[in-house]
């Protein structure tokens, strides 16, 4: 399948993908609208909507693509999503003249991605962060509890997670200031207030909930994917030293609430279907409500890059794969709702750090530098045990098809120096990994 819009084989956005996003057109009306990515372009779906292209789908007369978020469209459910996808793949096909040969409409409907500003694609009501990678959990557990007690007793029986902060989820390209908080140095008897000195990235992916479920009505594991609209890249920034002091006994709080970055394009599950694979074998066998009847993971290649303010180009830090995740999104949804918890359109469920079996596939600096004992050597001679001020982290991911890629673009963010100390002292000096 090919589009009349030229797409290079390495481009993340062929006609097989068609991810959704929300954007502003440069020099045009400042009203956000919904589009899909196709090659180097964005197809403005609000234009097609006005022209009646979706009149024979379940969203006819709904005007879901003139919204400032994807929430309304996501709430319409799987039948509507597939119907719209069918229309888009037909109208963008190289042999379909309806849009291809209508030059005035093409000029209205297409905008170059470089001439648009991408916005947060979803109004996120709730955010849950899971801990679904066995390798990551084992690495962290080994550091803090020893190899014999690496995994907590519950870990292989249920998808561990916690409720995060939705208000600080930001779109790719949003820089943020180094967080400050309470830290208890190892040689101190009482905590101090300081900028975080152990700032870290976390390589994750997240899924957005579509129609959701009613309060008191769990979603079965076999029906869970019908409630998932699509996936995004996630960098769940972490303040490790703040977390070490605060997490007992209730888990992450301030260490995770200052910024979580996501990619602007939401890749629908339908685009990922050709890349479906089985996840790791689960031992012991989960309880019946978590047992799946089909392969429930995806072969998504993932890469993490770092570029400091003294580096001429970015450097590869890690390579991993989504298929390493022990707990699938279907199991996460089933477990999340088994109590009767209601998920709503726009809720974000993140995977937790995705690490693989090798050092190169570890999804955080905590693991790569092994809690600071094995610093990363950068090409310009610098080292990193933790993220420094001025560092920009970029995560990208894609699936390889036959002559095409289905990709997620990028999620990137840069760390700015801590703001003036909230206790009233002078402006903070730049924090480095050696501080």
MOGINOR-V16308 format. One line per field, one symbol per residue. ss: DSSP state (h for helix, s for strand, l for the rest). phi: phi as a letter, one per 40 degrees, with the letter a starting at -180 (. if undefined). Layout:
ss: ???
phi: ???
This chain:
ss: llslllllllllsllllllsssssslllllllssssssllsssshhhhhhlllllllllllllhhhllllhhhhlllhhhhhhhhhhhhhhlslllhhhhllhhhhhhhssshhhsssslllllllsssslllhhhhhhhhhhhhlhhhlllllllllllsssllhhhsssllllssllssssllllllllsssslllssllsssssssllllllllllllllhhhhssssssssllsshhhhhhhlllllllllllllssslllssshhhhhhhssllllllllllhhhllllllssllssssssslllllllssssssshhhllllhhhhhhhhhllllllllllsssllllllllhhhlllhhhhlllllllsslllllsslllllllsssssssssllllsssssssssssslllllllllllllllllll
phi: .bccccbcccccbcccbfccababccgbdcccacabcagcbbcccccccccgcbcbbcbdgcfccbccacdcccccgcccdccccccccccccccccdcdcbcdcdcccbbcdcbbbcbdcbcccbbbbcbccccccccccccbbgccbcccdcccbaccaaccbccbcbcdgccacdcbicbbdccbcbcbbacdbbcbcbcbbbbbcccgacdgbcbcccbccccbcabbcbbcdbcccccdccccbbgcaccbbcabcbccbbccdcccdcbcaccccbbccccdcbcbbadbbbcbcbbbbbaccbbcacbcbabaadccccbccccccccdbcchdccbdhcbbccgdbbbcbdcbccacdcdcffgcbdcccccgcbbbacbdgcbbbbbaabcbcgabbbbgbbbabccddcddccgccdccdcbccc
